[in-house]
C-alpha cells in the first residue's frame, strides 16, 4: 500500500520561500516521477512539476523560474521550494506519484494549505 | 482558466444516472493521451476514480464508468448515492506543456 505523507510551513509572508517535503511509504521509489500539484481556493488544480529518482525534473513553464524540486533517495523523500511567493501562491499543495506509462497521478498526499499573507 | 473544460455543476436524484464531460484539444485528449478522473470529497485529497479512459482501480464501484471520443471524455455515474456527492476532475497529459493538465472540476450534487 503506497502512502505519501507531506509536511511544511503553512503561513508565509510575501517574498519568502515556500518549502514542503513528501515522504513515500510502501511500493517502489524508482520507476516513477514524483509530482507536486496545487489547488487554488477557487478549486482549480495546477501541475507544478515532477522529479524522478535520478533527479531528472520537469517543471510547469509558468513557474519554472521560481520552483526547485529535489529528491533524497536515501529517505524516499522529495521536496518543493517556491521562491518569492505572493498571495497568488496561496493554495493547498499536494504531492503525488506519477505513473509514466498511463501518465496518471495514482497516489496523493494529504495536502498542505499554504497561505501567503503580510 | 483550466486547460480542460468541465461544466461547473451537475445534479441528479438518488438512483439516477448523470454524466460529466471533459473537453480538451489536439495537444492533450485529441492527441490520444489517456484521460483520468478523480473524486474529491470535501476537505480531502483527490482520489483516482478512473484511469486510462475506462479503467477502475480496485475498490471503485462499477457504477462509475469512463469513455473517450475525439477531444472529449465523459464520466458516468449510475445508481446515484448520497456518498457520490463530491467534486470530480478530469486529467490528461499535454504535449505543449509537457506535463499534466486538469479540468476545472464539476460539483456533483445528489438531490
Boltz contact constraints between the chains, C-beta under 6 A:
constraints:
  - contact:
      token1: [A, 43]
      token2: [B, 105]
      max_distance: 6.0
  - contact:
      token1: [A, 44]
      token2: [B, 2]
      max_distance: 6.0
  - contact:
      token1: [A, 44]
      token2: [B, 104]
      max_distance: 6.0
  - contact:
      token1: [A, 45]
      token2: [B, 102]
      max_distance: 6.0
  - contact:
      token1: [A, 47]
      token2: [B, 99]
      max_distance: 6.0
  - contact:
      token1: [A, 47]
      token2: [B, 100]
      max_distance: 6.0
  - contact:
      token1: [A, 58]
      token2: [B, 98]
      max_distance: 6.0
  - contact:
      token1: [A, 60]
      token2: [B, 99]
      max_distance: 6.0
  - contact:
      token1: [A, 94]
      token2: [B, 45]
      max_distance: 6.0
  - contact:
      token1: [A, 102]
      token2: [B, 34]
      max_distance: 6.0
  - contact:
      token1: [A, 102]
      token2: [B, 51]
      max_distance: 6.0
  - contact:
      token1: [A, 102]
      token2: [B, 52]
      max_distance: 6.0
  - contact:
      token1: [A, 103]
      token2: [B, 34]
      max_distance: 6.0
  - contact:
      token1: [A, 103]
      token2: [B, 93]
      max_distance: 6.0
  - contact:
      token1: [A, 104]
      token2: [B, 36]
      max_distance: 6.0
  - contact:
      token1: [A, 104]
      token2: [B, 51]
      max_distance: 6.0
  - contact:
      token1: [A, 106]
      token2: [B, 48]
      max_distance: 6.0
  - contact:
      token1: [A, 108]
      token2: [B, 45]
      max_distance: 6.0
  - contact:
      token1: [A, 108]
      token2: [B, 46]
      max_distance: 6.0
  - contact:
      token1: [A, 110]
      token2: [B, 45]
      max_distance: 6.0
  - contact:
      token1: [A, 111]
      token2: [B, 45]
      max_distance: 6.0
